[in-house]
């Protein structure tokens, strides 16, 4: 499957909201990185497919899912690498604060699976939204 096809399948699964189905598109061993802090339990590194669904569940339990706005502005493909440029808007469940920011996501595909997912976002803005 082509890189674009795998990435578009990933985005579709994310939009459908089933964490277990999203995890299925990842390889067993992955390089997953979402910068942040210990105060934000969904941030950090992960290295196994089995951790993807838990990440999504943890994130979902800390935000107001029906107020999510995810905008994809561009999807750039170079071989097995994909760069997604867009914008996230979230509401922190614990504080009720809304935060919006531009994001970039780097995905790398091997065969029909994603092996790398690095998310680049405004970690200060996220931390401030959740600060009590």
VENHUNOR-V446888 format. One record per residue. N is the residue number from 1. PHI is phi in whole degrees, -180 to 180 (* if undefined). PSI is psi in radians with two decimals (* if undefined). D_LAST is the distance of its C-alpha to the last C-alpha in Angstrom with 2 decimals. Layout:
# VENHUNOR-V446888
N | PHI | PSI | D_LAST
N | PHI | PSI | D_LAST
This chain:
# VENHUNOR-V446888
1 | * | 2.45 | 45.19
2 | -71 | 2.67 | 44.30
3 | -52 | -0.85 | 40.93
4 | -58 | -0.73 | 40.24
5 | -63 | -0.76 | 41.11
6 | -64 | -0.77 | 38.76
7 | -65 | -0.74 | 35.83
8 | -65 | -0.62 | 36.61
9 | -65 | -0.76 | 36.82
10 | -57 | -0.84 | 33.39
11 | -63 | -0.69 | 31.89
12 | -64 | -0.73 | 33.73
13 | -66 | -0.69 | 32.49
14 | -60 | -0.80 | 28.85
15 | -63 | -0.58 | 29.45
16 | -71 | -0.41 | 31.10
17 | 82 | 0.34 | 27.98
18 | -105 | 1.78 | 29.75
19 | -57 | -0.63 | 28.04
20 | -68 | -0.68 | 31.24
21 | -68 | -0.67 | 33.44
22 | -60 | -0.79 | 31.26
23 | -59 | -0.55 | 31.56
24 | -63 | -0.39 | 35.34
25 | -85 | -0.06 | 35.73
26 | -96 | 2.62 | 34.46
27 | -69 | 2.86 | 36.81
28 | -60 | -0.77 | 36.61
29 | -107 | 2.17 | 35.55
30 | -132 | 2.84 | 33.02
31 | -116 | 1.71 | 31.18
32 | -117 | 2.24 | 27.69
33 | -144 | 2.16 | 24.96
34 | -126 | 1.90 | 21.56
35 | -64 | 2.69 | 19.89
36 | 170 | -2.46 | 16.28
37 | -147 | 2.94 | 14.63
38 | -63 | -0.41 | 14.55
39 | -72 | -0.26 | 10.86
40 | -114 | 1.69 | 12.36
41 | -65 | -0.24 | 15.19
42 | -90 | -0.13 | 17.44
43 | -86 | 2.93 | 17.96
44 | 113 | -2.88 | 20.83
45 | -102 | 2.62 | 24.52
46 | -138 | 2.68 | 26.62
47 | -132 | 0.01 | 30.38
48 | -131 | 2.53 | 31.68
49 | -52 | -0.69 | 32.16
50 | -61 | -0.29 | 31.00
51 | -90 | -0.21 | 27.42
52 | -67 | -0.87 | 27.19
53 | -62 | -0.69 | 26.88
54 | -64 | -0.69 | 24.19
55 | -56 | -0.87 | 22.17
56 | -65 | -0.68 | 22.60
57 | -66 | -0.73 | 21.79
58 | -65 | -0.81 | 18.54
59 | -58 | -0.86 | 17.51
60 | -59 | -0.62 | 18.73
61 | -74 | -0.22 | 16.83
62 | -106 | -0.08 | 13.45
63 | -124 | 2.99 | 14.57
64 | -97 | 1.69 | 16.66
65 | -56 | -0.65 | 20.05
66 | -75 | -0.04 | 22.16
67 | -107 | 0.09 | 20.27
68 | -66 | 2.40 | 20.93
69 | -131 | 2.05 | 23.33
70 | -116 | 2.12 | 25.06
71 | -118 | 2.18 | 27.78
72 | -98 | 2.07 | 30.35
73 | -96 | -0.55 | 32.08
74 | -157 | 2.55 | 34.38
75 | -128 | 1.97 | 35.49
76 | -108 | 2.28 | 37.57
77 | -119 | 2.32 | 39.79
78 | -140 | 1.69 | 41.70
79 | 64 | -2.11 | 43.51
80 | -94 | 0.14 | 41.12
81 | -106 | 2.49 | 38.04
82 | -133 | 2.41 | 35.99
83 | -120 | 2.14 | 33.41
84 | -106 | 2.25 | 31.36
85 | -113 | 2.36 | 29.90
86 | -170 | -2.71 | 27.66
87 | -147 | 2.34 | 24.48
88 | -113 | 2.43 | 21.47
89 | -125 | 2.26 | 19.37
90 | -136 | 2.80 | 16.54
91 | -123 | 2.16 | 13.99
92 | -71 | 2.12 | 10.77
93 | -62 | -0.68 | 11.45
94 | -72 | -0.48 | 8.12
95 | -118 | -0.32 | 6.93
96 | 78 | 0.06 | 10.57
97 | -78 | 2.41 | 10.46
98 | -94 | 2.43 | 13.80
99 | -136 | 2.46 | 14.70
100 | -134 | 2.51 | 18.34
101 | -162 | 2.67 | 20.18
102 | -73 | 2.60 | 23.59
103 | -135 | 2.81 | 24.13
104 | -135 | 2.48 | 27.07
105 | -130 | 2.27 | 28.02
106 | -105 | 2.15 | 30.91
107 | -120 | 2.47 | 32.85
108 | -125 | 2.38 | 36.02
109 | -115 | 2.43 | 38.48
110 | -129 | 2.02 | 41.26
111 | 66 | -2.11 | 43.70
112 | -107 | 0.29 | 41.85
113 | -129 | 2.67 | 38.56
114 | -88 | 2.27 | 35.50
115 | -110 | -0.35 | 35.31
116 | -135 | 2.37 | 32.60
117 | -143 | 1.92 | 29.33
118 | -119 | 2.22 | 27.20
119 | -107 | 2.27 | 24.42
120 | -115 | 2.00 | 23.65
121 | -142 | 3.03 | 20.61
122 | -80 | 1.55 | 18.24
123 | -65 | -0.51 | 15.90
124 | -65 | -0.78 | 14.06
125 | -61 | -0.72 | 13.49
126 | -64 | -0.85 | 12.32
127 | -59 | -0.75 | 9.84
128 | -64 | -0.64 | 8.49
129 | -65 | -0.54 | 8.47
130 | -96 | -0.16 | 6.31
131 | -66 | 2.29 | 3.79
132 | -84 | * | 0.00
